[in-house]
């Protein structure tokens, strides 16, 4: 019998990349507990302020409580200073909370946003509370399949459309290979003009290699024409 107290594997795919003028964040929508899909349409990109968003991976409970604390502290920070918090301030606050509680938290985070001082910035806060500023960051179980792809595909000076297409393509690649990633793809574009959220349903994502086309029910599979049986 399976031990209910045993640690569960928690998978996801989160991505943040910079482009010429802002950042693009992307994530899949599958929340899993071991082999069980707890939520197939979750939103893993959380708003912290008007100009800063957070991609969450690992334990959903841990990442949600960190984002709630950070959102509250940033709200107080904005009231005291009379201006929005910068991406660096938000990232450092997340780093402080993650490092101070590194023995209890099981979450990896990617912070992305735009401010008038430094423009678009991406920061990665992996397990343990390290803070890394990067031109692109990937996290979650699906990231194992994407490092080589990003080394080849990412380039400096991309425009907004190129950056978003790269994020959608990368998440769909991870969904194809990683059983713990799936569902739909959500993206958030942040620049000087504001924030744009986009939604890409699973049946509109590109198919890779030997992936099966998405079906609404078992009846769709049974009614589809299959290969002719071999004659003996």
Backbone as CSV, one residue per row, in Angstrom:
resi,resn,N_x,N_y,N_z,CA_x,CA_y,CA_z,C_x,C_y,C_z
1,UNK,0.843,-1.200,0.000,0.000,0.000,0.000,0.880,1.254,0.000
2,UNK,0.490,2.242,-0.764,1.294,3.465,-0.889,1.268,4.267,0.406
3,UNK,2.434,4.750,0.793,2.557,5.568,1.993,2.042,6.976,1.705
4,UNK,0.961,7.373,2.388,0.375,8.695,2.128,1.277,9.817,2.597
5,UNK,2.218,9.517,3.508,3.112,10.546,4.020,4.393,10.674,3.207
6,UNK,4.547,9.804,2.209,5.745,9.879,1.371,5.708,11.152,0.527
7,UNK,6.872,11.731,0.216,6.885,12.948,-0.609,6.361,12.674,-2.006
8,UNK,5.569,13.618,-2.540,5.023,13.490,-3.887,5.870,14.297,-4.859
9,UNK,5.975,13.773,-6.068,6.659,14.543,-7.111,5.705,15.603,-7.663
10,UNK,6.183,16.824,-7.751,5.354,17.942,-8.213,6.021,18.563,-9.425
11,UNK,5.342,18.547,-10.570,5.977,18.994,-11.799,5.261,20.162,-12.434
12,UNK,6.006,20.888,-13.262,5.464,22.033,-13.984,6.508,22.522,-14.977
13,UNK,6.157,23.515,-15.767,7.116,24.204,-16.640,6.848,25.693,-16.562
14,UNK,7.842,26.463,-16.131,7.728,27.923,-16.084,8.920,28.536,-16.817
15,UNK,8.674,29.664,-17.482,9.697,30.306,-18.313,9.574,31.822,-18.184
16,UNK,10.693,32.501,-18.155,10.722,33.958,-18.231,11.861,34.388,-19.132
17,UNK,11.602,35.246,-20.119,12.658,35.718,-21.007,12.541,37.230,-21.188
18,UNK,13.677,37.845,-21.426,13.707,39.276,-21.728,13.710,39.467,-23.239
19,UNK,13.169,40.575,-23.676,13.261,40.969,-25.081,13.525,42.473,-25.122
20,UNK,13.671,43.002,-26.309,14.016,44.412,-26.469,12.810,45.286,-26.123
21,UNK,12.673,45.640,-24.839,11.571,46.492,-24.402,10.741,45.935,-23.273
22,UNK,10.987,44.699,-22.853,10.184,44.135,-21.777,10.520,42.686,-21.517
23,UNK,9.562,41.958,-20.922,9.749,40.548,-20.603,8.485,39.779,-20.983
24,UNK,8.661,38.466,-21.194,7.547,37.554,-21.422,7.669,36.408,-20.428
25,UNK,6.597,36.146,-19.697,6.530,35.001,-18.794,5.567,33.978,-19.369
26,UNK,5.846,32.707,-19.155,4.973,31.660,-19.663,4.957,30.457,-18.742
27,UNK,3.852,29.710,-18.772,3.729,28.520,-17.930,2.655,27.606,-18.494
28,UNK,2.777,26.314,-18.155,1.696,25.385,-18.450,0.646,25.510,-17.347
29,UNK,-0.336,24.604,-17.317,-1.423,24.774,-16.341,-1.726,23.504,-15.557
30,UNK,-0.854,22.503,-15.622,-1.124,21.235,-14.927,-0.539,21.259,-13.521
31,UNK,-1.394,21.055,-12.519,-0.956,20.881,-11.139,-1.102,19.407,-10.792
32,UNK,0.018,18.741,-10.498,-0.014,17.304,-10.272,0.488,16.952,-8.878
33,UNK,-0.019,15.830,-8.372,0.442,15.251,-7.112,0.794,13.801,-7.403
34,UNK,2.070,13.540,-7.646,2.458,12.224,-8.086,1.889,11.955,-9.473
35,UNK,1.105,10.870,-9.600,0.486,10.511,-10.878,-0.892,11.133,-11.052
36,UNK,-1.370,11.840,-10.042,-2.725,12.402,-10.064,-2.690,13.861,-10.489
37,UNK,-3.496,14.229,-11.488,-3.606,15.625,-11.923,-4.667,16.313,-11.074
38,UNK,-4.224,17.147,-10.146,-5.143,17.801,-9.222,-5.904,18.945,-9.887
39,UNK,-5.261,19.639,-10.817,-5.893,20.765,-11.506,-5.278,20.862,-12.898
40,UNK,-6.106,20.823,-13.930,-5.574,20.847,-15.290,-5.557,22.250,-15.882
41,UNK,-6.092,23.229,-15.193,-6.168,24.591,-15.748,-5.772,25.640,-14.719
42,UNK,-4.767,25.354,-13.906,-4.337,26.313,-12.889,-3.548,27.460,-13.521
43,UNK,-3.496,28.581,-12.824,-2.754,29.755,-13.288,-1.502,29.893,-12.433
44,UNK,-0.351,29.616,-13.017,0.911,29.621,-12.272,1.660,30.948,-12.379
45,UNK,1.057,31.940,-13.038,1.679,33.262,-13.157,0.870,34.230,-12.295
46,UNK,1.466,34.640,-11.177,0.758,35.405,-10.159,1.188,36.871,-10.177
47,UNK,0.221,37.765,-10.089,0.531,39.197,-10.051,0.980,39.595,-8.654
48,UNK,2.114,40.299,-8.573,2.595,40.845,-7.307,2.279,42.336,-7.208
49,UNK,2.582,43.072,-8.269,2.220,44.488,-8.361,1.740,44.738,-9.790
50,UNK,1.461,45.991,-10.109,1.016,46.312,-11.463,2.075,45.998,-12.513
51,UNK,3.343,45.982,-12.111,4.431,45.831,-13.080,5.326,44.626,-12.819
52,UNK,5.005,43.804,-11.825,5.842,42.651,-11.483,4.959,41.417,-11.320
53,UNK,5.356,40.323,-11.983,4.628,39.050,-11.897,5.586,37.934,-11.486
54,UNK,4.997,36.838,-11.000,5.775,35.733,-10.443,5.323,34.415,-11.058
55,UNK,6.273,33.624,-11.581,5.991,32.257,-12.043,6.326,31.296,-10.914
56,UNK,5.402,30.384,-10.627,5.538,29.506,-9.469,5.726,28.051,-9.904
57,UNK,6.650,27.334,-9.235,6.831,25.899,-9.449,7.121,25.234,-8.113
58,UNK,7.029,23.902,-8.106,7.231,23.173,-6.863,5.927,23.012,-6.103
59,UNK,5.995,23.133,-4.797,4.797,22.998,-3.968,3.856,24.179,-4.201
60,UNK,2.623,23.881,-4.602,1.657,24.956,-4.851,1.380,25.739,-3.578
61,UNK,1.266,25.039,-2.451,0.982,25.720,-1.187,2.120,26.665,-0.801
62,UNK,3.363,26.184,-0.930,4.512,27.018,-0.561,4.627,28.243,-1.456
63,UNK,4.482,28.039,-2.764,4.634,29.170,-3.683,3.507,30.181,-3.516
64,UNK,2.304,29.712,-3.196,1.180,30.627,-3.006,1.352,31.473,-1.744
65,UNK,1.837,30.853,-0.659,1.990,31.632,0.572,3.133,32.639,0.432
66,UNK,4.198,32.284,-0.294,5.278,33.240,-0.540,4.759,34.429,-1.351
67,UNK,3.987,34.154,-2.409,3.459,35.239,-3.235,2.491,36.118,-2.446
68,UNK,1.713,35.528,-1.535,0.794,36.331,-0.712,1.555,37.271,0.217
69,UNK,2.600,36.762,0.866,3.411,37.598,1.754,4.085,38.724,0.966
70,UNK,4.669,38.380,-0.163,5.399,39.374,-0.956,4.452,40.443,-1.485
71,UNK,3.269,40.031,-1.933,2.289,41.010,-2.417,1.914,42.000,-1.307
72,UNK,1.731,41.503,-0.102,1.377,42.376,1.033,2.514,43.358,1.337
73,UNK,3.749,42.854,1.416,4.882,43.725,1.739,5.140,44.751,0.638
74,UNK,4.975,44.360,-0.603,5.174,45.309,-1.703,4.102,46.386,-1.713
75,UNK,2.885,46.024,-1.303,1.815,47.022,-1.193,2.182,48.067,-0.136
76,UNK,2.697,47.610,1.008,3.136,48.545,2.048,4.293,49.410,1.554
77,UNK,5.217,48.779,0.824,6.370,49.493,0.276,5.924,50.611,-0.682
78,UNK,4.946,50.307,-1.520,4.435,51.286,-2.482,3.767,52.461,-1.773
79,UNK,3.008,52.181,-0.721,2.346,53.250,0.038,3.375,54.161,0.697
80,UNK,4.428,53.558,1.279,5.431,54.352,1.990,6.250,55.226,1.044
81,UNK,6.613,54.695,-0.133,7.454,55.452,-1.058,6.656,56.296,-2.039
82,UNK,5.384,55.963,-2.225,4.569,56.706,-3.157,4.842,56.405,-4.615
83,UNK,5.493,55.278,-4.898,5.759,54.867,-6.270,5.862,53.346,-6.317
84,UNK,5.652,52.750,-7.486,5.683,51.288,-7.577,7.057,50.716,-7.224
85,UNK,7.069,49.525,-6.660,8.322,48.836,-6.351,8.995,48.384,-7.647
86,UNK,10.323,48.383,-7.645,11.069,47.916,-8.811,11.104,46.394,-8.829
87,UNK,11.486,45.847,-9.977,11.594,44.391,-10.103,12.666,43.854,-9.159
88,UNK,13.755,44.600,-8.991,14.839,44.163,-8.112,14.387,44.115,-6.660
89,UNK,13.600,45.092,-6.234,13.099,45.099,-4.853,12.214,43.887,-4.607
90,UNK,11.300,43.614,-5.536,10.410,42.456,-5.400,11.214,41.161,-5.369
91,UNK,12.214,41.045,-6.220,13.026,39.828,-6.282,13.829,39.632,-5.005
92,UNK,14.381,40.712,-4.476,15.140,40.609,-3.234,14.256,40.215,-2.061
93,UNK,13.027,40.673,-2.044,12.101,40.291,-0.989,11.776,38.795,-1.074
94,UNK,11.572,38.306,-2.290,11.325,36.873,-2.475,12.556,36.070,-2.074
95,UNK,13.726,36.550,-2.443,14.968,35.879,-2.065,15.110,35.808,-0.549
96,UNK,14.785,36.899,0.148,14.895,36.929,1.605,13.960,35.916,2.254
97,UNK,12.711,35.855,1.800,11.757,34.898,2.354,12.164,33.456,2.036
98,UNK,12.619,33.214,0.810,12.997,31.858,0.411,14.228,31.383,1.161
99,UNK,15.222,32.256,1.319,16.443,31.849,2.006,16.214,31.668,3.505
100,UNK,15.413,32.543,4.096,15.157,32.456,5.540,14.384,31.195,5.903
101,UNK,13.622,30.658,4.925,12.808,29.473,5.189,13.190,28.306,4.275
102,UNK,14.477,28.261,3.908,14.918,27.278,2.909,14.753,25.838,3.367
103,UNK,14.734,25.600,4.681,14.572,24.239,5.180,13.123,23.769,5.152
104,UNK,12.194,24.688,4.905,10.772,24.326,4.930,10.092,24.501,3.579
105,UNK,10.624,25.354,2.718,9.966,25.631,1.441,10.455,24.696,0.344
106,UNK,9.541,24.254,-0.503,9.870,23.448,-1.676,9.298,24.141,-2.911
107,UNK,9.903,25.240,-3.282,9.387,26.011,-4.415,10.524,26.722,-5.141
108,UNK,10.429,26.734,-6.456,11.337,27.496,-7.298,10.537,28.573,-8.025
109,UNK,11.054,29.784,-8.067,10.281,30.924,-8.550,11.057,31.705,-9.610
110,UNK,10.314,32.313,-10.529,10.882,33.217,-11.529,10.124,34.532,-11.454
111,UNK,10.849,35.619,-11.239,10.257,36.951,-11.127,10.535,37.717,-12.413
112,UNK,9.500,38.345,-12.952,9.667,39.139,-14.162,8.852,40.410,-14.090
113,UNK,9.375,41.472,-14.666,8.636,42.733,-14.656,9.388,43.827,-15.380
114,UNK,8.802,45.008,-15.345,9.389,46.179,-15.998,9.271,47.363,-15.049
115,UNK,10.331,48.162,-14.951,10.253,49.419,-14.207,11.030,50.485,-14.961
116,UNK,10.789,51.740,-14.594,11.344,52.859,-15.356,12.840,53.037,-15.146
117,UNK,13.411,52.355,-14.164,14.831,52.517,-13.863,15.701,51.548,-14.666
118,UNK,15.285,50.291,-14.760,16.121,49.276,-15.404,15.430,48.558,-16.566
119,UNK,14.188,48.911,-16.853,13.483,48.252,-17.950,13.024,46.856,-17.561
120,UNK,12.958,45.970,-18.551,12.520,44.608,-18.298,13.612,43.763,-17.676
121,UNK,13.271,43.037,-16.612,14.245,42.217,-15.896,13.632,40.866,-15.538
122,UNK,14.477,39.817,-15.578,14.090,38.478,-15.154,15.040,38.039,-14.042
123,UNK,14.479,37.567,-12.944,15.261,37.038,-11.831,14.758,35.635,-11.498
124,UNK,15.698,34.738,-11.238,15.362,33.373,-10.848,15.701,33.165,-9.377
125,UNK,14.764,32.565,-8.634,14.994,32.234,-7.219,14.730,30.735,-7.061
126,UNK,15.748,29.889,-7.270,15.548,28.446,-7.167,15.488,27.987,-5.711
127,UNK,15.377,26.671,-5.520,15.363,26.107,-4.168,16.593,26.554,-3.395
128,UNK,16.401,26.999,-2.174,17.512,27.455,-1.345,17.602,28.956,-1.212
129,UNK,16.973,29.715,-2.124,16.913,31.156,-1.962,18.008,31.939,-2.642
130,UNK,18.699,31.353,-3.633,19.678,32.115,-4.414,18.945,33.076,-5.353
131,UNK,19.525,34.256,-5.580,18.932,35.225,-6.501,19.849,35.385,-7.709
132,UNK,19.316,35.088,-8.906,20.106,35.151,-10.127,19.394,36.025,-11.151
133,UNK,20.077,37.058,-11.627,19.541,37.836,-12.746,19.994,37.184,-14.046
134,UNK,19.027,36.878,-14.935,19.342,36.150,-16.158,18.577,36.726,-17.339
135,UNK,19.116,36.599,-18.557,18.348,37.037,-19.734,17.140,36.144,-19.983
136,UNK,17.250,34.875,-19.610,16.099,33.974,-19.630,16.246,32.980,-18.483
137,UNK,15.128,32.507,-17.966,15.130,31.546,-16.872,14.050,30.509,-17.134
138,UNK,14.357,29.248,-16.835,13.379,28.173,-16.966,13.391,27.364,-15.676
139,UNK,12.228,26.841,-15.308,12.125,26.108,-14.056,11.074,25.026,-14.128
140,UNK,11.029,24.195,-13.091,10.075,23.098,-13.043,10.628,21.839,-13.679
141,UNK,9.858,20.762,-13.596,10.315,19.478,-14.132,10.495,19.517,-15.640
142,UNK,9.724,20.336,-16.348,9.848,20.420,-17.801,11.103,21.132,-18.268
143,UNK,11.781,21.845,-17.358,12.975,22.598,-17.761,14.112,21.681,-18.193
144,UNK,14.121,20.430,-17.715,15.184,19.496,-18.083,15.257,19.280,-19.587
145,UNK,14.119,19.428,-20.259,14.061,19.175,-21.692,14.315,20.434,-22.528
146,UNK,14.554,21.585,-21.875,14.571,22.849,-22.600,15.909,23.573,-22.597
147,UNK,16.877,23.124,-21.806,18.131,23.879,-21.707,18.847,23.959,-23.064
148,UNK,18.981,22.829,-23.734,19.634,22.844,-25.040,18.849,23.644,-26.066
149,UNK,17.521,23.533,-26.003,16.675,24.287,-26.937,16.881,25.790,-26.765
150,UNK,16.924,26.272,-25.514,17.088,27.711,-25.281,18.490,28.181,-25.639
151,UNK,19.507,27.346,-25.416,20.862,27.729,-25.825,20.924,27.996,-27.321
152,UNK,20.103,27.258,-28.084,20.116,27.420,-29.539,19.136,28.498,-30.022
153,UNK,17.964,28.597,-29.363,16.883,29.426,-29.905,16.873,30.857,-29.363
154,UNK,17.324,31.066,-28.122,17.248,32.420,-27.561,18.323,33.302,-28.183
155,UNK,17.953,34.547,-28.474,18.913,35.498,-29.010,18.631,36.875,-28.433
156,UNK,19.651,37.659,-28.352,19.512,39.009,-27.795,18.848,39.923,-28.815
157,UNK,17.996,40.845,-28.319,17.379,41.821,-29.191,16.115,41.347,-29.885
158,UNK,15.480,40.306,-29.386,14.217,39.847,-29.981,13.120,40.884,-29.758
159,UNK,12.140,40.913,-30.656,10.985,41.775,-30.431,9.919,41.017,-29.637
160,UNK,8.820,41.680,-29.349,7.789,41.091,-28.485,7.190,39.830,-29.079
161,UNK,6.844,39.866,-30.356,6.210,38.708,-30.986,7.149,37.512,-31.042
162,UNK,8.418,37.765,-31.359,9.396,36.668,-31.396,9.563,36.035,-30.023
163,UNK,9.598,36.873,-28.983,9.785,36.362,-27.624,8.595,35.524,-27.185
164,UNK,7.376,35.999,-27.476,6.205,35.222,-27.050,6.101,33.908,-27.817
165,UNK,6.397,33.927,-29.114,6.367,32.681,-29.893,7.380,31.677,-29.352
166,UNK,8.543,32.168,-28.926,9.559,31.287,-28.357,9.067,30.655,-27.058
167,UNK,8.414,31.442,-26.215,7.905,30.924,-24.945,6.831,29.864,-25.185
168,UNK,5.882,30.149,-26.080,4.808,29.187,-26.364,5.386,27.900,-26.951
169,UNK,6.346,28.036,-27.853,6.975,26.863,-28.456,7.707,26.040,-27.402
170,UNK,8.416,26.713,-26.491,9.177,25.999,-25.465,8.253,25.261,-24.500
171,UNK,7.177,25.913,-24.068,6.256,25.249,-23.133,5.584,24.055,-23.814
172,UNK,5.220,24.199,-25.080,4.591,23.075,-25.785,5.577,21.918,-25.957
173,UNK,6.860,22.215,-26.151,7.875,21.165,-26.202,7.977,20.428,-24.872
174,UNK,7.963,21.178,-23.765,8.028,20.554,-22.443,6.791,19.703,-22.182
175,UNK,5.619,20.191,-22.593,4.387,19.421,-22.418,4.476,18.095,-23.170
176,UNK,5.101,18.116,-24.358,5.212,16.904,-25.164,6.108,15.862,-24.512
177,UNK,7.109,16.294,-23.766,8.090,15.367,-23.204,7.882,15.076,-21.717
178,UNK,7.344,16.013,-20.986,7.247,15.901,-19.526,5.823,15.525,-19.131
179,UNK,5.661,14.377,-18.481,4.322,13.949,-18.082,3.700,14.799,-17.003
180,UNK,4.502,15.556,-16.257,3.970,16.399,-15.191,3.592,17.792,-15.678
181,UNK,3.837,18.082,-16.958,3.428,19.361,-17.550,2.325,19.099,-18.565
182,UNK,1.369,20.008,-18.645,0.281,19.802,-19.589,-0.762,20.888,-19.489
183,UNK,-1.900,20.644,-20.132,-3.000,21.603,-20.099,-2.855,22.664,-21.160
184,UNK,-2.999,23.913,-20.752,-2.927,25.052,-21.660,-1.639,25.822,-21.402
185,UNK,-1.379,26.809,-22.259,-0.217,27.697,-22.074,-0.730,29.101,-21.805
186,UNK,-0.249,29.696,-20.736,-0.570,31.094,-20.414,0.698,31.924,-20.529
187,UNK,0.581,33.119,-21.100,1.715,34.038,-21.189,1.324,35.394,-20.625
188,UNK,2.322,36.104,-20.111,2.149,37.476,-19.621,3.278,38.310,-20.208
189,UNK,2.911,39.375,-20.921,3.881,40.290,-21.519,3.866,41.589,-20.720
190,UNK,5.043,42.004,-20.249,5.151,43.214,-19.420,6.150,44.159,-20.061
191,UNK,5.711,45.394,-20.307,6.599,46.409,-20.869,6.126,47.790,-20.420
192,UNK,6.664,48.824,-21.044,6.331,50.193,-20.626,4.870,50.539,-20.876
193,UNK,4.211,49.809,-21.764,2.812,50.087,-22.088,1.835,49.400,-21.133
194,UNK,2.336,48.494,-20.318,1.467,47.793,-19.375,1.647,46.289,-19.460
195,UNK,0.565,45.568,-19.152,0.604,44.102,-19.072,-0.433,43.516,-20.026
196,UNK,-0.031,42.476,-20.758,-0.944,41.762,-21.659,-0.909,40.281,-21.310
197,UNK,-2.088,39.721,-21.040,-2.194,38.288,-20.764,-2.762,37.577,-21.991
198,UNK,-2.160,36.451,-22.358,-2.645,35.649,-23.483,-2.850,34.202,-23.050
199,UNK,-3.748,33.533,-23.759,-4.164,32.177,-23.412,-4.129,31.318,-24.677
200,UNK,-3.462,30.164,-24.598,-3.345,29.261,-25.741,-3.871,27.886,-25.334
201,UNK,-5.062,27.498,-25.825,-5.632,26.193,-25.455,-4.749,25.042,-25.904
202,UNK,-4.875,23.913,-25.216,-4.033,22.768,-25.528,-4.226,22.235,-26.931
203,UNK,-5.452,22.351,-27.486,-5.685,21.819,-28.828,-5.183,22.743,-29.930
204,UNK,-4.645,23.910,-29.569,-4.071,24.814,-30.558,-2.541,24.832,-30.519
205,UNK,-1.957,24.056,-29.613,-0.504,24.006,-29.508,0.054,23.082,-30.585
206,UNK,1.274,23.347,-31.058,1.859,22.466,-32.077,2.116,21.071,-31.526
207,UNK,1.946,20.058,-32.369,2.230,18.679,-31.992,3.677,18.348,-32.337
208,UNK,4.333,17.590,-31.479,5.739,17.264,-31.673,5.917,15.751,-31.772
209,UNK,6.711,15.344,-32.737,7.111,13.949,-32.893,5.879,13.043,-33.009
210,UNK,5.665,12.126,-32.063,4.585,11.158,-32.171,3.437,11.480,-31.211
211,UNK,3.252,12.743,-30.917,2.140,13.121,-30.044,0.799,12.829,-30.713
212,UNK,-0.177,12.412,-29.908,-1.522,12.195,-30.405,-2.289,13.503,-30.400
213,UNK,-3.164,13.701,-31.380,-3.990,14.894,-31.407,-4.955,14.879,-30.227
214,UNK,-5.221,16.053,-29.593,-6.128,16.094,-28.452,-7.544,15.718,-28.855
215,UNK,-8.235,14.942,-27.994,-9.606,14.519,-28.240,-10.469,14.904,-27.048
216,UNK,-11.731,15.209,-27.315,-12.634,15.621,-26.251,-13.097,14.440,-25.408
217,UNK,-13.206,13.263,-26.010,-13.691,12.099,-25.271,-13.180,10.834,-25.908
218,UNK,-13.441,9.721,-25.241,-13.036,8.426,-25.763,-13.757,8.103,-27.063
219,UNK,-14.975,8.632,-27.238,-15.730,8.387,-28.461,-15.014,8.933,-29.686
220,UNK,-14.323,10.069,-29.508,-13.575,10.636,-30.627,-12.463,9.697,-31.073
221,UNK,-11.830,9.046,-30.091,-10.738,8.125,-30.417,-11.283,6.885,-31.113
222,UNK,-12.401,6.337,-30.595,-12.966,5.110,-31.158,-13.515,5.325,-32.562
223,UNK,-14.052,6.540,-32.818,-14.651,6.802,-34.123,-13.636,7.188,-35.187
224,UNK,-12.407,7.527,-34.746,-11.388,7.927,-35.712,-10.895,6.702,-36.471
225,UNK,-10.543,6.901,-37.723,-10.053,5.800,-38.547,-8.638,5.437,-38.150
226,UNK,-8.430,4.181,-37.834,-7.112,3.712,-37.453,-6.453,2.943,-38.578
227,UNK,-5.259,2.407,-38.338,-4.563,1.657,-39.378,-5.287,0.345,-39.676
228,UNK,-5.203,-0.095,-40.935,-5.822,-1.343,-41.329,-5.095,-2.521,-40.667
229,UNK,-5.861,-3.527,-40.165,-5.204,-4.692,-39.556,-4.412,-5.478,-40.591
230,UNK,-3.325,-6.099,-40.144,-2.492,-6.886,-41.042,-3.215,-8.168,-41.443
231,UNK,-3.121,-8.505,-42.676,-3.716,-9.753,-43.146,-2.683,-10.866,-43.077
232,UNK,-3.135,-12.003,-42.619,-2.214,-13.130,-42.445,-2.278,-14.036,-43.681
